[in-house]
Amino acid sequence: MKIVFYSTRCPQCRILENMMTRAKIEYEECNDIDVMNSKGIMSVPCLEVDGNIMDFKSAFQWVKGIEA
């Protein structure tokens, strides 16, 4: 499973990052705004899991499901 974490290091980004760390989820982090724009990402944080891009709310729920 390939996971990319799109972040600008904002407070919500840090919340999601901390959750993934606690759940021991391995991911790559991307802070490149140009890459985010090319993928149509308009707000962060976002997670891309095997090509599926999730906004913060969806990513939060996904990680929460992994933690359980």
C-alpha positions in Angstrom: 0.0 0.0 0.0 1.4 3.4 -1.0 0.5 6.3 1.2 1.4 10.0 0.4 0.6 12.7 3.0 0.2 16.1 1.4 0.9 18.8 4.0 1.9 22.4 4.6 2.6 21.7 8.3 -0.5 23.5 9.3 -2.3 22.6 12.6 -4.6 20.1 10.9 -1.7 18.6 9.1 0.0 18.0 12.4 -3.1 16.3 13.9 -3.2 13.9 11.0 0.5 13.3 11.1 0.4 12.5 14.9 -2.5 10.1 14.3 -0.6 8.2 11.6 2.5 8.1 13.8 0.5 6.6 16.7 -1.1 4.0 14.3 2.4 3.2 12.9 1.3 4.0 9.3 4.3 4.4 7.0 3.9 7.2 4.5 5.8 9.6 2.2 5.3 13.3 2.8 4.9 15.8 0.0 5.1 19.6 0.8 5.3 20.6 -2.9 2.5 23.0 -3.7 3.0 22.5 -7.5 2.5 18.7 -7.1 -0.6 19.3 -5.0 -2.1 21.7 -7.6 -1.4 19.2 -10.4 -3.4 16.6 -8.5 -6.3 19.0 -7.9 -5.7 19.3 -4.2 -7.1 22.6 -3.0 -6.7 22.2 0.8 -4.5 20.2 3.1 -4.0 17.9 4.7 -4.8 15.1 2.2 -3.9 11.5 2.0 -3.4 9.6 -1.2 -3.8 5.9 -0.6 -3.1 3.7 -3.6 -4.2 6.6 -5.9 -7.3 7.5 -3.9 -7.1 11.1 -2.6 -8.9 11.8 0.7 -9.6 15.2 2.2 -8.9 15.8 5.9 -12.3 14.5 7.2 -12.1 11.3 5.1 -8.4 10.8 6.0 -9.1 11.3 9.7 -11.8 8.6 9.6 -9.6 6.2 7.6 -6.7 6.6 10.0 -9.1 6.2 13.0 -10.2 2.9 11.4 -6.6 1.7 11.2 -6.0 2.7 14.9 -9.0 0.7 16.1 
